[in-house]
């Protein structure tokens, strides 16, 4: 579940769809879909690259659209899907197809159906503030470009932004402003080269999810990019009008322990991509019985073999490039915050001169650095304000989709053995809290197969992925069950969907020693990316959460990856005060201390309230 800030912004700017099928049925003959794995898969053979196709002439691209449309229509026709997020995804794909074909009025009708399925105020926000004004302007002027079209777009875009509550629009406005520095034709094509071309090169095909995304990117190139200047002008006006109206609810809820308080040391494991242990000298577990990895926990490489590195190893070239990546990350944050810093100016200058191939390589490099930083950032959040924490490292290659080989049952069984070894370590060392800021589902294993040459036959790819994922799913569940005195805290995921429908693991599991966490922003409002569902018990700040990255710099990141360790942090503080608590009792204190939103959908943790409940219960 690693996602870098700019990639999310890029997705907003390019209107990349959340990809999965489907529509509301009328006939009892339609196949009932109860989980993501029941959905059909399609593939599309390409003779060239995806990056060539997205830039192709209209005749070539329209032939591709026709094939995709036929399969999309068959899903609407043949399947009955109750899950709203899945239906939104399908309607988003249809909307992109219609807009690409110039079918503006039908597209506007599809958009209306899409918005009726919203489950959050922020759902389909990009469609409301960008796509809808584009369609309205096209219908009014009977054109898709030119001065009259842009003038009409400005009118409808301003109306769309003005109609949005501040709680809904503020974060998106700042993010689009920052992301605009990386929204140009070279960056768009570079993203396709990095994320679509490898699958075509290895398997010769795009799957239906990739095909839908490529059509959205085509719209970004032809329709949205020419309107960027108008859009940014309107958003800057919106930001200026609301600059002073921001609140942050989390500082008032925070609990910070002093070093001289009577606390019991608590072992907190970070089951993740690795931790820069040099940053936590006073909060690091030192095992009197070291493992093959060392005396701070366990570490495994991508193949599942033991490692002596607590961090994801970087090549010499990557080590030289990492400081530049940190400066760029800071520059992006400064752009979000409206700070005219040297780093922000450097980002703007550099991205304006980069080629698509340079963007492709940077995309790949940033994925590596995101994985490299992830566990350390999580550890800093979990340990914040608690001198009783003793960090334990449980490292594996948590971004498995970046591994260069195809997933096999043998590899999955090897990883299952590693996970059981990790679980036994937690149990035998009395690790009380484990943070898991990652999740996987069967479709991600399908994408992994496609990117490594196993995706040409969609039926066989689905079968192989289901077999490997089944082993993985059981391994994660068994690892959690096997350490019953340990509380596992996991992020719900960043796909804006029901974790149960997708069978995300571990977020969809129902176990007495597991709690799943959704993400809200600094104002306590649900983010557009956070997964949800019956297994998501509480919510914590997962937006612009500051913590350490390797080397000691502090950076702000977002995602349920950041929300989860905020709950792990609270759990560790409760156990530092009362080590006799069981996982069930800790979960109960966290839930009872949380405050519910008016609609009951969100349950925002409150560390002060939970600690107060513990103290009054004694």
GILIN-V900373 format. One record per pair of residues at least 12 apart in sequence whose ideal C-beta (glycine too) atoms are under 8 Angstrom apart, sorted by sequence separation. I is the first residue (numbers start at 1). J is the second residue. D is the distance in whole Angstrom. If there is no record, write none. Layout:
{{I/J/D} {I/J/D}}
This chain:
{{95/107/6} {98/110/6} {115/127/7} {137/149/5} {140/152/5} {161/173/8} {284/296/6} {285/297/7} {331/343/4} {332/344/8} {335/347/7} {379/391/6} {449/461/5} {492/504/8} {518/530/5} {530/542/7} {544/556/4} {545/557/6} {574/586/5} {591/603/7} {593/605/7} {594/606/6} {114/127/6} {115/128/7} {137/150/8} {293/306/6} {297/310/8} {330/343/5} {331/344/5} {335/348/8} {518/531/7} {526/539/7} {544/557/8} {545/558/7} {593/606/5} {76/90/7} {196/210/6} {292/306/5} {293/307/6} {294/308/6} {296/310/6} {331/345/8} {493/507/6} {518/532/6} {544/558/6} {593/607/7} {595/609/8} {75/90/6} {95/110/5} {137/152/4} {291/306/8} {293/308/6} {328/343/7} {331/346/6} {332/347/6} {446/461/5} {449/464/6} {492/507/5} {524/539/8} {527/542/6} {543/558/5} {547/562/8} {571/586/5} {574/589/6} {590/605/6} {593/608/8} {594/609/8} {20/36/6} {94/110/5} {95/111/6} {111/127/6} {136/152/7} {137/153/4} {292/308/7} {294/310/7} {327/343/5} {331/347/4} {446/462/6} {449/465/6} {490/506/5} {491/507/7} {527/543/6} {542/558/6} {574/590/8} {593/609/4} {594/610/8} {22/39/7} {196/213/8} {293/310/8} {331/348/8} {448/465/8} {490/507/6} {499/516/7} {542/559/6} {545/562/4} {592/609/8} {593/610/3} {21/39/5} {72/90/7} {76/94/8} {137/155/8} {196/214/6} {267/285/6} {328/346/7} {375/393/8} {488/506/7} {518/536/5} {542/560/5} {545/563/8} {592/610/7} {593/611/8} {20/39/6} {21/40/7} {91/110/6} {95/114/6} {134/153/6} {137/156/6} {277/296/6} {327/346/7} {328/347/6} {396/415/7} {446/465/4} {516/535/5} {517/536/7} {520/539/5} {522/541/6} {542/561/7} {543/562/8} {571/590/7} {593/612/8} {44/64/7} {111/131/7} {133/153/5} {136/156/4} {375/395/7} {442/462/8} {445/465/4} {516/536/5} {517/537/7} {518/538/7} {519/539/7} {520/540/7} {521/541/7} {542/562/5} {570/590/6} {590/610/6} {593/613/6} {72/93/6} {111/132/6} {516/537/6} {517/538/6} {518/539/4} {519/540/7} {520/541/6} {521/542/8} {522/543/6} {541/562/7} {542/563/3} {545/566/7} {589/610/5} {592/613/6} {72/94/6} {91/113/6} {92/114/6} {192/214/7} {328/350/8} {396/418/7} {443/465/7} {515/537/5} {517/539/7} {518/540/8} {519/541/7} {520/542/7} {521/543/4} {522/544/7} {541/563/6} {542/564/8} {44/67/6} {91/114/4} {133/156/4} {375/398/8} {442/465/5} {445/468/5} {488/511/8} {515/538/7} {517/540/6} {519/542/3} {520/543/7} {521/544/8} {540/563/4} {567/590/7} {44/68/7} {107/131/8} {108/132/7} {111/135/7} {132/156/7} {133/157/4} {374/398/7} {442/466/6} {445/469/5} {490/514/7} {492/516/5} {507/531/6} {518/542/8} {519/543/7} {539/563/7} {540/564/7} {542/566/8} {589/613/6} {72/97/7} {192/217/6} {274/299/7} {488/513/6} {489/514/8} {490/515/8} {491/516/8} {492/517/6} {494/519/8} {508/533/7} {510/535/6} {541/566/6} {589/614/6} {42/68/8} {88/114/6} {91/117/7} {133/159/8} {191/217/8} {371/397/8} {396/422/8} {480/506/6} {487/513/6} {488/514/5} {489/515/6} {490/516/5} {491/517/6} {492/518/5} {509/535/7} {540/566/4} {108/135/5} {130/157/8} {133/160/6} {371/398/7} {442/469/4} {445/472/8} {486/513/6} {487/514/8} {488/515/8} {490/517/7} {492/519/7} {504/531/7} {508/535/6} {540/567/5} {69/97/5} {107/135/5} {108/136/7} {129/157/7} {132/160/6} {269/297/7} {371/399/4} {394/422/5} {441/469/7} {477/505/7} {484/512/8} {485/513/8} {487/515/7} {489/517/6} {491/519/8} {507/535/6} {42/71/4} {68/97/7} {88/117/5} {188/217/6} {370/399/8} {440/469/7} {476/505/5} {477/506/7} {480/509/7} {484/513/6} {502/531/8} {507/536/7} {529/558/8} {531/560/7} {538/567/6} {87/117/6} {88/118/8} {473/503/7} {476/506/5} {481/511/6} {483/513/7} {529/559/7} {530/560/6} {40/71/8} {104/135/5} {108/139/7} {129/160/5} {371/402/7} {394/425/7} {480/511/6} {527/558/7} {529/560/8} {65/97/6} {92/124/7} {95/127/7} {99/131/7} {128/160/6} {129/161/6} {188/220/6} {367/399/7} {394/426/8} {440/472/7} {473/505/5} {477/509/6} {496/528/6} {499/531/5} {501/533/7} {84/117/5} {188/221/6} {277/310/5} {392/425/8} {472/505/7} {476/509/8} {480/513/7} {496/529/6} {498/531/7} {499/532/7} {500/533/5} {530/563/8} {581/614/8} {40/74/8} {85/119/7} {104/138/5} {105/139/6} {276/310/7} {368/402/7} {392/426/8} {477/511/7} {480/514/6} {495/529/7} {496/530/7} {497/531/6} {498/532/6} {499/533/5} {500/534/6} {573/607/7} {577/611/7} {40/75/6} {65/100/6} {84/119/6} {88/123/7} {92/127/7} {99/134/7} {104/139/5} {129/164/7} {274/309/7} {275/310/6} {276/311/6} {367/402/6} {494/529/4} {496/531/7} {497/532/8} {498/533/4} {500/535/6} {570/605/6} {39/75/8} {65/101/6} {88/124/7} {95/131/7} {99/135/7} {102/138/8} {128/164/8} {185/221/6} {274/310/5} {275/311/7} {494/530/7} {495/531/6} {499/535/6} {574/610/6} {578/614/6} {188/225/7} {274/311/4} {392/429/7} {493/530/8} {494/531/7} {499/536/6} {570/607/5} {574/611/7} {577/614/6} {273/311/8} {274/312/5} {407/445/6} {492/530/6} {493/531/4} {567/605/6} {569/607/8} {573/611/7} {577/615/8} {40/79/7} {61/100/8} {62/101/7} {125/164/8} {273/312/5} {392/431/6} {492/531/4} {519/558/7} {566/605/7} {39/79/7} {129/169/8} {185/225/6} {325/365/7} {394/434/7} {398/438/5} {400/440/7} {492/532/7} {519/559/7} {570/610/6} {574/614/6} {578/618/7} {184/225/7} {325/366/7} {407/448/6} {492/533/8} {519/560/5} {39/81/8} {102/144/7} {183/225/7} {406/448/7} {407/449/7} {518/560/6} {125/168/7} {129/172/8} {401/444/6} {406/449/6} {492/535/8} {517/560/6} {519/562/7} {520/563/7} {121/165/7} {125/169/8} {321/365/6} {325/369/5} {492/536/5} {519/563/4} {183/228/6} {403/448/7} {518/563/7} {33/79/5} {121/167/7} {122/168/5} {401/447/6} {406/452/4} {517/563/5} {30/77/8} {31/78/6} {33/80/6} {39/86/7} {121/168/5} {125/172/6} {318/365/7} {322/369/6} {401/448/5} {405/452/6} {406/453/7} {517/564/5} {30/78/6} {31/79/5} {32/80/5} {33/81/4} {34/82/8} {180/228/6} {400/448/7} {404/452/7} {406/454/5} {30/79/6} {31/80/7} {33/82/8} {434/483/8} {517/566/8} {30/80/4} {33/83/7} {36/86/7} {122/172/8} {318/368/6} {322/372/8} {401/451/7} {517/567/5} {537/587/7} {21/72/8} {318/369/8} {382/433/8} {439/490/7} {491/542/8} {23/75/7} {180/232/6} {431/483/7} {434/486/6} {436/488/6} {439/491/7} {515/567/7} {538/590/6} {22/75/5} {23/76/4} {33/86/8} {382/435/5} {432/485/7} {433/486/7} {434/487/7} {436/489/7} {437/490/7} {438/491/7} {439/492/8} {538/591/6} {21/75/4} {22/76/7} {25/79/7} {314/368/7} {432/486/6} {433/487/5} {434/488/5} {435/489/5} {436/490/4} {437/491/5} {439/493/5} {537/591/6} {25/80/4} {176/231/8} {177/232/7} {416/471/6} {420/475/7} {423/478/7} {427/482/7} {430/485/7} {431/486/5} {432/487/7} {434/489/7} {435/490/8} {436/491/7} {539/594/8} {23/79/7} {24/80/8} {25/81/8} {176/232/8} {312/368/8} {412/468/5} {416/472/7} {419/475/5} {423/479/4} {427/483/4} {433/489/7} {538/594/5} {22/79/5} {24/81/8} {378/435/6} {407/464/8} {411/468/8} {415/472/7} {419/476/6} {422/479/6} {423/480/7} {426/483/4} {21/79/7} {23/81/7} {177/235/6} {314/372/6} {407/465/8} {409/467/6} {413/471/6} {416/474/7} {420/478/7} {424/482/7} {427/485/7} {22/81/4} {176/235/6} {177/236/7} {312/371/6} {378/437/5} {409/468/6} {412/471/4} {416/475/3} {419/478/7} {420/479/6} {423/482/4} {424/483/8} {427/486/7} {443/502/8} {21/81/7} {312/372/5} {408/468/7} {412/472/5} {415/475/6} {419/479/4} {423/483/5} {426/486/5} {439/499/8} {311/372/7} {407/468/5} {441/502/5} {442/503/7} {173/235/5} {177/239/7} {409/471/6} {416/478/8} {420/482/7} {441/503/6} {24/87/7} {374/437/7} {412/475/7} {441/504/5} {539/602/5} {22/86/5} {23/87/6} {311/375/8} {440/504/7} {441/505/7} {539/603/6} {540/604/7} {20/85/8} {21/86/6} {22/87/6} {173/238/5} {174/239/7} {311/376/8} {439/504/5} {440/505/6} {494/559/5} {538/603/5} {539/604/5} {540/605/5} {20/86/5} {173/239/5} {439/505/6} {494/560/6} {537/603/7} {538/604/8} {539/605/7} {18/85/7} {22/89/8} {23/90/6} {439/506/6} {493/560/6} {494/561/8} {538/605/5} {21/89/7} {22/90/4} {23/91/7} {439/507/5} {491/559/7} {492/560/5} {20/89/4} {21/90/5} {169/238/7} {170/239/8} {491/560/3} {532/601/8} {18/88/7} {19/89/6} {20/90/7} {436/506/6} {491/561/5} {513/583/4} {18/89/5} {492/563/8} {512/583/7} {513/584/7} {17/89/6} {21/93/8} {170/242/6} {491/563/6} {512/584/5} {515/587/5} {157/230/7} {161/234/6} {491/564/4} {524/597/8} {18/92/6} {19/93/7} {153/227/6} {157/231/6} {161/235/7} {490/564/6} {17/92/4} {489/564/5} {515/590/7} {526/601/7} {17/93/6} {154/230/5} {158/234/5} {162/238/8} {166/242/5} {170/246/7} {489/565/7} {526/602/6} {150/227/7} {153/230/6} {157/234/5} {161/238/5} {144/222/8} {489/567/5} {524/602/7} {17/96/6} {144/223/6} {154/233/8} {158/237/8} {166/245/6} {489/568/4} {150/230/6} {154/234/7} {524/604/5} {15/96/7} {145/226/6} {489/571/6} {520/602/6} {310/393/5} {312/395/8} {311/395/8} {487/571/5} {518/602/7} {520/604/6} {310/395/6} {312/397/7} {309/395/8} {307/395/7} {134/223/6} {134/224/7} {304/396/8} {134/227/7} {130/224/6} {299/393/7} {296/391/8} {297/392/5} {298/393/7} {299/394/8} {300/395/7} {302/397/4} {296/392/7} {297/393/4} {298/394/6} {299/395/4} {300/396/5} {301/397/7} {487/583/4} {279/376/7} {296/393/5} {297/394/5} {298/395/7} {299/396/8} {300/397/8} {485/582/7} {486/583/7} {273/371/5} {274/372/8} {297/395/7} {302/400/8} {485/583/7} {239/338/8} {273/372/7} {280/379/7} {484/583/7} {487/586/5} {275/375/5} {276/376/5} {279/379/8} {280/380/8} {283/383/5} {293/393/8} {487/587/7} {130/231/7} {273/374/5} {274/375/5} {275/376/5} {279/380/7} {302/403/5} {272/374/6} {273/375/4} {274/376/7} {293/395/8} {272/375/3} {280/383/6} {283/386/8} {275/379/5} {283/387/7} {270/375/5} {282/387/7} {285/390/4} {272/378/6} {283/389/5} {284/390/7} {285/391/6} {272/379/8} {283/390/6} {284/391/5} {285/392/5} {304/411/7} {270/378/6} {283/391/6} {303/411/7} {270/379/5} {304/414/4} {15/126/5} {280/391/5} {303/414/8} {304/415/5} {15/127/7} {270/382/7} {304/417/8} {12/126/5} {268/382/5} {277/391/7} {304/418/5} {15/130/6} {100/215/5} {268/383/7} {15/131/6} {96/212/7} {275/391/7} {277/393/7} {97/215/6} {100/218/6} {275/393/5} {300/418/5} {93/212/4} {96/215/5} {100/219/6} {274/393/7} {92/212/8} {96/216/5} {99/219/6} {266/386/8} {275/395/7} {268/389/5} {270/391/6} {274/395/4} {93/215/8} {266/388/5} {268/390/7} {269/391/8} {270/392/7} {272/394/7} {273/395/7} {437/559/8} {96/219/6} {263/386/8} {265/388/5} {266/389/6} {267/390/5} {268/391/6} {269/392/4} {270/393/6} {271/394/4} {272/395/7} {273/396/8} {298/421/7} {437/560/7} {438/561/7} {92/216/8} {99/223/7} {263/387/7} {264/388/6} {265/389/8} {266/390/7} {268/392/7} {269/393/7} {270/394/7} {273/397/7} {298/422/6} {437/561/4} {263/388/4} {265/390/5} {267/392/5} {269/394/5} {271/396/8} {273/398/5} {437/562/8} {261/387/8} {272/398/6} {273/399/7} {298/425/6} {437/564/5} {257/385/6} {259/387/5} {297/425/7} {436/564/7} {437/565/7} {256/385/4} {257/386/5} {258/387/8} {435/564/6} {255/385/7} {256/386/8} {257/387/6} {435/565/5} {254/385/7} {257/388/7} {435/568/4} {55/189/7} {291/425/7} {434/568/8} {54/189/7} {433/568/5} {72/208/8} {71/208/6} {51/189/5} {54/192/6} {433/571/5} {432/571/8} {433/572/5} {68/208/7} {72/212/8} {432/572/7} {51/192/4} {50/192/5} {51/193/5} {287/429/7} {433/575/7} {50/193/8} {68/211/5} {432/575/5} {49/193/8} {68/212/7} {285/429/8} {51/196/7} {50/196/4} {51/197/6} {49/196/8} {50/197/5} {64/211/8} {68/215/7} {432/579/7} {49/197/5} {50/199/8} {50/200/5} {65/215/6} {49/200/6} {181/332/8} {271/422/7} {49/201/7} {46/200/5} {178/332/6} {181/335/6} {178/333/8} {50/206/6} {61/218/6} {178/335/4} {269/426/6} {46/204/7} {177/335/7} {178/336/4} {45/204/6} {46/205/7} {177/336/7} {12/172/7} {43/203/8} {45/205/5} {46/206/6} {50/210/7} {54/214/6} {44/205/6} {53/214/7} {175/336/6} {43/205/4} {44/206/5} {174/336/5} {267/429/6} {269/431/5} {12/175/6} {13/176/6} {43/206/7} {44/207/8} {54/217/6} {174/337/8} {193/356/6} {267/430/6} {268/431/7} {271/434/5} {272/435/7} {384/547/7} {12/176/6} {43/207/5} {44/208/8} {50/214/6} {54/218/5} {174/338/8} {187/351/7} {190/354/8} {193/357/7} {267/431/4} {268/432/7} {269/433/7} {270/434/8} {271/435/7} {272/436/8} {381/545/6} {42/207/7} {43/208/7} {190/355/8} {194/359/8} {267/432/6} {268/433/5} {269/434/4} {270/435/6} {271/436/5} {272/437/6} {9/175/5} {13/179/5} {41/207/6} {42/208/4} {55/221/7} {181/347/6} {190/356/4} {193/359/8} {194/360/4} {266/432/5} {267/433/8} {268/434/8} {269/435/7} {272/438/7} {381/547/5} {8/175/7} {9/176/7} {12/179/7} {13/180/7} {41/208/6} {44/211/5} {54/221/7} {181/348/5} {184/351/7} {187/354/7} {189/356/4} {190/357/7} {193/360/4} {194/361/8} {266/433/7} {268/435/7} {380/547/3} {184/352/7} {186/354/6} {190/358/7} {191/359/7} {195/363/7} {379/547/8} {380/548/4} {9/178/6} {10/179/6} {14/183/7} {42/211/8} {182/351/5} {186/355/6} {187/356/8} {190/359/2} {191/360/8} {194/363/4} {378/547/7} {379/548/7} {5/175/8} {9/179/3} {13/183/4} {181/351/5} {186/356/5} {189/359/7} {190/360/4} {194/364/6} {377/547/5} {181/352/8} {185/356/8} {376/547/8} {377/548/6} {6/178/8} {10/182/6} {186/358/8} {187/359/5} {190/362/7} {191/363/6} {376/548/6} {377/549/6} {5/178/8} {6/179/6} {9/182/7} {10/183/7} {186/359/6} {190/363/6} {376/549/6} {14/188/6} {376/550/5} {380/554/8} {6/182/6} {373/549/4} {10/187/7} {14/191/8} {182/359/8} {373/550/6} {372/550/6} {377/555/7} {377/557/6} {10/191/6} {381/562/6} {373/555/7} {378/561/6} {382/565/4} {386/569/7} {389/572/5} {373/557/8} {377/561/8} {378/562/7} {381/565/4} {385/569/7} {388/572/7} {377/562/7} {381/566/6} {384/569/6} {388/573/8} {378/564/8} {379/565/8} {382/568/5} {383/569/7} {386/572/6} {21/208/8} {374/561/7} {378/565/5} {381/568/8} {382/569/5} {386/573/5} {389/576/8} {381/569/6} {385/573/8} {388/576/4} {19/208/8} {20/209/7} {383/572/8} {19/209/4} {382/572/7} {386/576/6} {19/210/8} {19/212/5} {19/213/6} {17/212/5} {17/213/6} {16/213/5} {17/216/5} {16/216/5} {15/216/5} {16/217/7} {14/216/7} {14/217/6} {15/219/7} {15/220/6} {14/220/4} {13/220/7} {336/544/8} {15/224/7} {14/224/7} {13/224/7} {333/544/8} {333/555/7} {326/549/7} {330/553/8} {333/556/6} {326/551/7} {330/555/7} {329/555/6} {326/553/6} {322/550/8} {322/551/8} {326/555/7} {209/443/8} {209/447/8} {207/446/7} {311/550/6} {207/447/8} {210/450/8} {207/450/6} {205/450/8} {203/450/5} {199/447/8} {202/450/7} {203/451/8} {207/455/6} {202/451/6} {202/452/6} {203/453/6} {205/455/6} {199/450/5} {202/453/4} {203/454/7} {205/456/5} {207/458/7} {199/451/5} {203/455/4} {204/456/6} {198/451/5} {202/455/7} {203/456/5} {207/461/8} {199/455/6} {279/548/5} {2/273/8} {279/550/8} {250/522/6} {276/548/7} {249/522/7} {276/549/8} {279/552/6} {248/522/4} {249/523/6} {276/550/4} {247/522/8} {248/523/7} {249/524/5} {276/551/7} {246/522/8} {247/523/5} {276/552/8} {246/523/7} {250/541/5} {270/565/8} {268/568/6} {268/572/5} {51/356/7} {266/572/5} {266/575/5} {266/576/5} {264/575/7} {265/576/8} {264/576/6} {263/576/4} {264/577/8} {266/579/7} {263/577/7} {255/570/8} {264/579/4} {257/573/7} {255/573/6} {257/576/7} {5/329/8} {6/332/6} {5/332/6} {5/333/8} {5/336/8} {171/521/6} {253/605/7} {255/607/4} {253/606/5} {254/607/6} {255/608/6} {253/607/6} {254/608/7} {249/604/7} {253/608/6} {7/363/8} {167/523/6} {171/527/8} {172/528/7} {252/608/8} {253/609/7} {255/611/5} {168/525/8} {167/525/5} {7/366/8} {6/366/8} {4/366/6} {4/367/8} {2/367/8} {4/370/5} {3/370/7} {2/370/5} {2/371/6} {2/374/5} {171/543/7} {123/496/7} {120/496/8} {2/398/7} {2/399/6} {122/525/8} {125/528/6} {121/525/8} {122/526/7} {36/441/7} {37/442/5} {41/446/7} {121/526/8} {122/527/7} {123/528/7} {36/442/7} {37/443/8} {120/526/5} {122/528/4} {36/443/6} {89/497/8} {120/528/7} {85/496/6} {86/497/7} {43/455/7} {85/497/4} {43/456/7} {85/498/6} {119/532/7} {43/457/8} {83/497/8} {84/498/8} {43/458/5} {83/498/6} {86/501/7} {42/458/6} {85/501/7} {41/458/4} {41/459/7} {83/501/5} {41/461/7} {41/462/5} {20/443/8} {37/462/8} {37/466/6} {1/437/7} {2/438/8} {1/438/5} {1/439/5} {36/501/6} {35/501/6} {36/502/5} {37/503/7} {34/501/8} {35/502/8} {36/503/7} {35/503/6} {18/495/7} {20/497/8} {18/496/6} {18/497/7} {1/491/6} {3/494/6} {1/493/6} {1/494/5} {8/529/7} {3/529/8} {8/558/8} {5/557/7} {5/558/6} {3/558/8} {3/559/6} {2/559/8} {1/559/6} {3/561/8} {1/560/6} {2/561/7} {1/561/6}}
